[in-house]
Amino acid sequence: MTSSVPKDPWESGSFAPAALRQKDAMDVLQAWVDDYNERSGAAIGLDSGGEAGGAQLRLKYAPSEDTIAILHLVAVLQGGRPAIHVNRFEGPTAETSVQAGLWASEQLGRRAR
C-alpha cells in the first residue's frame, strides 16, 4: 500500500526551490554554534551574531563576567574578488564590542581608516 503523505523533497532526491533551501549565513552559523555547544558540553558556551545578509559574522564567548572574546568575520570584495577578513578581539565587554564593530565598519567601507 502506498502512502498519500508527500515525501520530504530532500529525502526523495528532488530539490526544493532555491528560496526554500537557501539559509541566511547567520542561521547556518547559529546552528553550528548550537551543535558545538551541545556536543562539547563546554563550561563557557559559544554565541554568534552578525547582520542580515551575512556580510558580518561573529563567534563570541565570555570567559568571565566582564570580558568578551570575539572572532569577527567580514565578507568583502578585494580587488574585485570575494574575500573574508578575520580579526580576533578580547577584553572588557563594552570596549571590545565597540572596537570589533569599528573594525568591521572599516572593512566594509562604512568608516574611513
URKAFEN-V965192 format. One record per pair of residues at least 12 apart in sequence whose ideal C-beta (glycine too) atoms are under 10 Angstrom apart, sorted by the first residue. I is the first residue (numbers start at 1). J is the second residue. D is the distance in whole Angstrom. If there is no record, write none. Layout:
I|J|D ; I|J|D
//
This chain:
9|21|9 ; 23|54|10 ; 24|50|9 ; 24|51|10 ; 24|52|7 ; 24|53|7 ; 24|54|6 ; 25|50|7 ; 25|51|9 ; 25|52|9 ; 25|53|8 ; 25|54|3 ; 25|55|9 ; 25|56|9 ; 25|57|6 ; 25|73|9 ; 25|75|8 ; 26|48|7 ; 26|49|8 ; 26|50|4 ; 26|51|8 ; 26|52|7 ; 26|53|9 ; 26|54|6 ; 26|56|9 ; 26|57|7 ; 26|58|9 ; 27|48|10 ; 27|50|10 ; 27|54|9 ; 28|48|10 ; 28|54|8 ; 28|57|9 ; 29|46|10 ; 29|48|5 ; 29|49|9 ; 29|50|7 ; 29|54|8 ; 29|57|5 ; 29|58|8 ; 29|59|8 ; 29|73|9 ; 30|46|10 ; 30|47|9 ; 30|48|5 ; 30|49|9 ; 30|50|9 ; 30|57|10 ; 31|48|9 ; 32|46|9 ; 32|48|8 ; 32|59|9 ; 33|45|8 ; 33|46|5 ; 33|47|7 ; 33|48|5 ; 33|49|10 ; 33|59|7 ; 33|60|9 ; 33|61|10 ; 34|46|9 ; 34|47|10 ; 34|48|9 ; 36|48|10 ; 36|59|9 ; 37|61|10 ; 42|61|8 ; 43|63|10 ; 44|61|5 ; 44|62|7 ; 44|63|6 ; 44|64|9 ; 44|69|9 ; 45|61|7 ; 45|62|9 ; 46|59|6 ; 46|60|7 ; 46|61|5 ; 46|62|10 ; 46|69|10 ; 46|71|9 ; 47|59|8 ; 47|60|5 ; 47|61|7 ; 47|62|8 ; 47|68|9 ; 47|70|10 ; 48|60|7 ; 48|71|10 ; 49|70|9 ; 49|72|9 ; 49|97|10 ; 49|100|10 ; 50|72|9 ; 50|73|8 ; 50|74|10 ; 50|104|10 ; 51|74|10 ; 51|104|9 ; 51|108|9 ; 53|75|9 ; 54|73|9 ; 54|75|7 ; 55|73|9 ; 55|74|7 ; 55|75|5 ; 55|76|8 ; 55|104|8 ; 55|107|9 ; 55|108|6 ; 56|72|7 ; 56|73|7 ; 56|74|5 ; 56|75|8 ; 56|100|9 ; 56|101|9 ; 56|104|5 ; 56|105|9 ; 56|107|9 ; 56|108|8 ; 57|71|9 ; 57|72|8 ; 57|73|5 ; 57|74|8 ; 57|75|8 ; 57|84|9 ; 57|86|10 ; 57|104|10 ; 58|70|5 ; 58|71|7 ; 58|72|5 ; 58|73|7 ; 58|74|10 ; 58|89|9 ; 58|97|9 ; 58|100|7 ; 58|101|10 ; 58|104|9 ; 59|71|4 ; 59|72|8 ; 59|73|8 ; 59|88|10 ; 60|72|9 ; 60|89|9 ; 60|90|10 ; 60|93|10 ; 60|96|9 ; 60|97|9 ; 60|100|9 ; 61|90|10 ; 62|93|7 ; 63|90|8 ; 64|93|9 ; 65|93|8 ; 66|91|9 ; 66|92|6 ; 66|93|6 ; 66|94|9 ; 67|90|7 ; 67|91|7 ; 67|92|7 ; 67|93|7 ; 67|96|8 ; 68|89|8 ; 68|90|7 ; 68|91|7 ; 68|92|8 ; 68|93|5 ; 68|94|9 ; 68|95|9 ; 68|96|5 ; 68|97|7 ; 68|100|9 ; 69|88|7 ; 69|89|7 ; 69|90|4 ; 69|91|8 ; 69|96|8 ; 70|87|8 ; 70|88|7 ; 70|89|5 ; 70|90|7 ; 70|91|9 ; 70|93|10 ; 70|96|6 ; 70|97|7 ; 70|99|9 ; 70|100|5 ; 70|101|10 ; 70|103|10 ; 70|104|10 ; 71|86|7 ; 71|87|8 ; 71|88|5 ; 71|89|8 ; 71|90|10 ; 71|100|9 ; 72|85|8 ; 72|86|7 ; 72|87|5 ; 72|88|8 ; 72|89|7 ; 72|99|10 ; 72|100|5 ; 72|101|9 ; 72|103|7 ; 72|104|6 ; 72|107|9 ; 73|85|7 ; 73|86|5 ; 73|87|8 ; 73|104|9 ; 73|107|10 ; 74|86|8 ; 74|87|8 ; 74|100|10 ; 74|103|8 ; 74|104|5 ; 74|105|9 ; 74|106|9 ; 74|107|4 ; 74|108|6 ; 75|107|9 ; 75|108|9 ; 76|104|10 ; 76|107|6 ; 76|108|7 ; 76|109|8 ; 77|109|10 ; 78|107|10 ; 83|107|10 ; 84|107|10 ; 85|103|9 ; 85|104|9 ; 85|106|9 ; 85|107|5 ; 85|108|9 ; 86|107|10 ; 87|99|9 ; 87|100|7 ; 87|103|6 ; 87|104|8 ; 87|107|8 ; 88|100|9 ; 89|101|10 ; 89|103|8
//
